[in-house]
Amino acid sequence: MFRKISNGLDWLYRAGGAASGALLVFLCFLVLYSISSRMFGFYAGGATDLAGYVMATSTFMALAYTFRTQGHIRVALLIQRYKGNSRRAIEIACHAVMSMVMCFLAFYMIRLVHDSWDFGERSEGADAILIWIPQLPVAVGATLLATAVLHSFVQTLFDYDAINPAPRQTLSNT
């Protein structure tokens, strides 16, 4: 059952990664639109602000996918010296701390969106958009990252072999 849930969550992270890629393509079009507006002398109201919102959203939507595919830089100077249960204990401690930090981030991103909605805050740019609108997908991305970290933490506790970064023993290297 845990494998089905894990596969479903991994699909969700891949969807976030695909959305991030699509947003980067959209960002390229926004930049080209902004450049062409300057070249041909027409007003591209809010394109620069929108490009910033798209970049932030793209970054946060990709974080969960990147984390689960081990694309983040992993500093293993300390942990590579340990093997077996001591290595697993360090992994559990690291994942526990990271889970707390990411849940803290997700909670306060959601709270930021709610406060911006509650106060009716608007951006200071030319478009004066309600600021909770671009903050919402960033909060979704932060929540996806917190979910991915908690997912890895649970796997570290109950299915360590699925995420163990140590080289696996095979018939050729035994």
N, C-alpha and C positions, 0 to 999 in steps of 0.2 A: 504494500500500500504506500509506503514511504517513497518508493521508486516512482510511482505514478504521480504523486504530489510533486516530487522533485523534478520530474520531466515536465510537468505542467508549469512549474515556476520557471524552469529553464527556457521554456517556450516564451513565457512572458518577458524574460530578460532579452531574448533574441528579438522580440517585437520592439522593445525599447531601443535596441541597437539599430534595427532597421529604420525606425522612426527618426533616430538621430542622423542616420545617413541621408534620409530624405530631407531633413531640415538643413543639412550642410549644402545639399544641391540648391535648395531654396535660398540659402544664404548667398550662394554664388550669384544667383539671379538678382537678388537685392543689391549686391555690390555692383553688378553690371548696370542695373537700372540707375543707381545713384551716379555712377561714372558717366553714363550716357546723358543723364539729365544735366550734368555740368557742362558736358561737351556741346550739347545742343541748346542749352539755355532755357530749360523748362524746370519748373519747381517739382521736386520729388519729396513732398511733405511727409516727414516722419520715417523715411526709408532708413536713415541711419539709426534711429531709435529702434525700429523694428528689427534691424539686423542685429543689434545688441541683444534684444530679447530672444531672437532665434538662436543666437550663439550660446546664450546661457541655457536655454532649453535643450539644445542639442548636446551640450556637455553633460548635463545632469541625466538625460535620458540614456546616455551611453555608459554611464558609470557602473551600473549593475551588470550589464553584459560584459564589460571589460573586466570587472572583478571576478565574475564566475568563470571566465575563460582564461584566467590568470594572466591577463594582459598588463596589470599594474606591476610596477617594479617591486620586487619582493626582496627586502634586505634580509639575507639569511646568514649573516656572519656568525651570529650566536647559535642559531637553531641548527645549522648544518653540522655542528660538532656533536650533536646528540642523536641517539638512535632509540628505537623502541618506545617504551612507555614514558621515558623522560622527555623525548621529543613530542610525543602526543600531549603530555601535560603542558608543555610550553605552548603548543599550538592551541590548546583549549583556553589557556590564559589570554593569549593574544586575541583570539576570536571573541572572547568574552568582553575584553576591554573595547575592541573595535565595535562590537554589537552595541554596547552602551553609548559610545560616542555617536554612532550613526543613527541610533534611535533618538538621541538628543537632538541631532541635526534635523531629522525628519519632523520631529514634534514641533520644533521652533520654526521650521519653514512653513508647516501647516498653520501654525499660530500667526505667523507674519501675513499669510494670505488672508486669514480670517480678520485680522485687525485692519488690513488695508481695505477689505470689503466693508467692514463695519463702519469705518471712518469715511469711506467714499474717496479715498486718496486717488489723485491723478498724477500722471507723470509730468515732469517739467518740460518735456520736449514740445515740438511743434504740433504733435498729434493730441496731446493731453488725454491719453487713454487712461481708463481706470486701471490702476497699477496691479490690482489683484489678477487681472486677466493674464498678463505675461508671467506673474509669479506662480500661478496655479500649476502649469506644467513643470516648472522647476521643483515645486514641492512634490509633485508626482514622481519625478526622477529621484529626488532625495528619499522618498518612501520606498521606491523600487530598490535603491541601493541598500537601505536599512533591511529590507526583506531579504536581499541577496546575502548580506553579511550574516543575518540570523539563520538563514538557510545553511550557509557554510558552517556556522557554529553548531547547529544541530547535527549536521553530517560529521563534524569532528567528534562530537560526543558519541554518536551511535553507529556511524558508518565511515570510520576513519580511512579505510582503504580507498574509498571513492575519491577522496581529495588529497591523499598523502602525496606530497611533492617529491618524496624520496624515490630513487629509481627502484622499480619493481624487479624482483628476482625472476629470471626466466631460465629456461633450460640451457641457453647458450652462455649465461654468465654465472652459473652456480659452480 
